[in-house]
Amino acid sequence: MAGIEEIRTERLKKLSLLKAAGRDPYPNKIPRDHSLHYVREYFAELTEAKQDIALSGRVMAVRGQGAIQFVVLNDGTEKFQVVFKKDVIGDDEMAFFGSVIDVGDFISVTGELFTTQRGEESIMAKMWVMGAKSLLPLPEKWHGLEDEDVKLRKRYLDIMLDPELRDLFVKKSKFWNSIRSFMIAEGFLEVETPLLENTTGGADARPFKTHHNALDIDVFLRISCGELWQKRLMVAGYNKVFEIGRIFRNEGISPEHAQDYTQLEFYWGYANYEDGMELVERMYKQVAQETFGTLQFTIGNFEVDLAKKWEHYDYRATIKEFTDTDIESATLSDIEEALRHLKVEYDKKGWNRIRAIDTLWKYCRKKIAGPGFLINMPVEMSPLAKLSKDGKTVEQFQPIIAGSELGKGYSELNDPIDQARRFQAQQNMRDAGDDEAQMFDHEFVEALEHGMPPTCGFGLSERVFSFLANKPIREAQLFPLMRPK
């Protein structure tokens, strides 16, 4: 089998033949009357009209020789067969076509639709033009791309050859469009907030840092979809706002985590976390149905039915159930001992009691299929949520599906004094080495001092889609970040 460079050399010769014949190998437009999908759907009507039409696409296969050749085109909507016959297109044109064409080329053919003796819907080519001459071959038809690194690096080839992968990203588009339509139907206003921030906020995450030359200041790429900005809009008088946008977190790669991804966040004035749970449950069901056509999913080792009653999982009680550890009274040493007993590995960088409790919870969540909501988080775990009446927990909720948290929401903290106190606690943790702890945002506290109504906020990321599709998040991204070769 010829090597890539040898194949490329041969195709460059064919490129020269095209140019020598006065044929533009890369025209700015080629004849195309209909998509191939349209032709398939209306083949009978188009054939009955007995008129020449122009079809275009990528050459996916060529077979036959001499007096007749069969070419399969694919324009991204459908495949369709083209028949080249010497006595129709002419001896010279038939020979020229055979001398310059390769699988992978884009061409346009003009001719009349017909059905072959074998019943194959086809077009008889009367003329053709090159649309784009390919210089590199497509992967072998039957094996495609098998190396996982190559599949992610050359996504365009993988999508071209894998109909299921192509359909996955059609579904992902439906997923976000369904969310957007749901939010708008519920009366929410779509907004845009800054990607570059002086102070990151709205999440516990390590940010990416860059330098703004014009202002000569260091800035951060946002780690939330404008949480503290959207809450400023609550102060401004908007009642319902949402944003779907890109966020960036300088963290590790895993099947559930990426460094840049799309997220939805909404903020709902005069509502609380109980209202939020009702809305979110309806949204997840509607979006799942519209995207996948079902509410029943196989995700990893879990069978999940979103149509079931959504349970409520108490944070403290659930940890005690699975680990026999009461986080309210347990010391850091107690929790570390429990983690050792459970054989849970963890990173000691920035380690403290809060991180230890969170690690213990992550062990527990992997045992819960859901669907349901995690509630009653300890106040020290959530610096932006409103305090519950017990004074120890916050009014927070997180959808739990297939052993993971697929979103987070809460009754937003609107007490500026309490917010400043919690920001300071987070800043102290950050100063002590926890670079995922939140920064003290003085300007946001000032905005709260002008008054923000009771508000429910919620966010979900594209991880929800990857879970429902039962794919690692990188496989559910069109072009995941890769280390350069």
Secondary structure, DSSP 8 states (H G I E B T S, - for coil): ---HHHHHHHHHHHHHHHHHTT--SS-S----SS-HHHHHHTHHHHHHTT--EEEEEEEEEEE--TTEEEEEEE-SS-EEEEEEEHHHH-HHHHHHHHHH--TT-EEEEEEEEEE-TT--EEEEEEEEEEEE--SS----TTT----HHHHHHTHHHHHHH-HHHHHHHHHHHHHHHHHHHHHHHTT-EE----SEESS--SSS----EEEETTTTEEEEE-SSSSHHHHHHHHHHT-SEEEEEEEEE-----BTTB-SEEEEEEEEEET--HHHHHHHHHHHHHHHHHHHHS-SEEEETTEEEETTS--EEEEHHHHHHHHH---TTT--HHHHHHHHHHTT-----TT--HHHHHHHHHHHHHTT----EEEEEEEGGG-TTB-B-TTSSEEEEEEEEETTEE--EEEEB---HHHHHHHHHHHHHHHHTT-TTS----HHHHHHHHT----EEEEEEETHHHHHHTT--TTTTSSS------
